[in-house]
Amino acid sequence: MPLHRRLPKRGFSSPFRKAYAVVNVESLNVFEAGETISPDLLFGRGIVRVQREALKILGSGDLKVALTVQAHAFSKSAEEKIAAAGGKVEVLK
C-alpha cells in the first residue's frame, strides 16, 4: 500500500499562527465619548471574554461616539468608521 494511504490524515496547524480576540466596532458604543479604549479595559468590562495574544477590531456595525481605540490590528472598514465618528486609531505592538 502507498505511503500516503498508510499515514494518518490530521491536517495542518501553523506554528506561526497568531490568535486574535475579535471585537466589532458596534460593541464600542457602550463607552463615553473621548475615552481611550485598550485591550485591558475591554477585558475588564467583559466585552472580550478570553484574553489572547492580540486584539483585532472589525468593522461590523456603526460607531456613534468619538473614541481613541488601541488594538494590535484593525480592519480597513473599522479604521474608516472610527475616523468617521471623530475618533483615533492607535496600533499596539
C-alpha positions in Angstrom: 0.0 0.0 0.0 1.4 3.5 -0.8 2.8 5.6 2.0 0.2 8.4 1.6 -2.6 5.9 2.4 -0.8 4.5 5.4 -0.2 7.8 7.2 -3.0 9.3 9.3 -4.7 12.4 7.9 -4.6 15.1 10.6 -4.5 18.4 8.8 -2.1 21.3 9.3 -1.6 23.8 12.1 0.8 26.6 11.5 3.2 27.1 14.4 3.4 30.8 13.5 -0.4 31.4 13.8 -1.4 34.5 15.9 -4.6 34.2 17.9 -6.7 37.3 17.9 -9.5 38.3 20.3 -12.1 39.9 18.0 -14.3 42.9 18.7 -16.8 44.6 16.4 -17.0 48.4 16.2 -20.6 48.2 17.2 -19.6 46.9 20.7 -17.7 50.1 21.4 -20.9 52.2 21.6 -21.2 51.5 25.3 -18.3 53.8 26.2 -18.4 57.5 26.8 -17.2 59.9 24.1 -13.4 60.8 24.4 -12.5 57.6 26.2 -9.3 55.7 25.4 -10.2 52.0 24.8 -7.4 49.5 25.5 -7.4 45.7 25.4 -7.3 45.6 29.2 -10.3 47.8 29.5 -12.3 45.6 27.1 -11.4 42.5 29.1 -12.3 44.2 32.4 -15.7 45.2 31.0 -16.4 41.7 29.7 -16.6 42.7 26.0 -13.6 40.4 25.4 -14.1 37.2 27.3 -10.8 35.4 26.7 -7.6 37.4 26.7 -5.5 36.4 23.7 -2.1 37.4 22.3 -3.6 40.3 20.3 -6.8 42.2 19.8 -8.4 42.9 16.4 -11.2 45.4 15.8 -13.6 44.6 13.0 -15.9 46.9 11.1 -19.3 45.3 11.7 -21.9 47.8 12.8 -21.8 51.6 13.3 -19.9 53.7 15.8 -21.7 56.7 17.2 -19.1 58.1 19.7 -15.7 59.5 19.2 -13.1 57.2 20.8 -9.4 56.6 20.8 -9.1 52.9 20.2 -5.8 50.9 21.0 -5.5 47.5 19.4 -3.0 45.2 17.7 -4.9 45.1 14.4 -7.8 46.8 12.6 -9.8 46.0 9.5 -9.9 48.8 6.9 -13.6 49.3 7.5 -13.1 49.6 11.2 -10.4 52.3 10.8 -12.7 54.2 8.4 -15.7 54.0 10.8 -13.7 55.1 13.8 -12.2 58.1 11.9 -15.7 59.0 10.5 -17.0 59.1 14.1 -14.2 61.5 15.0 -12.0 59.0 16.9 -8.4 57.9 16.6 -6.8 54.6 15.9 -3.6 53.5 17.7 -1.8 50.3 16.7 -0.1 48.4 19.5 3.0 46.3 19.0 
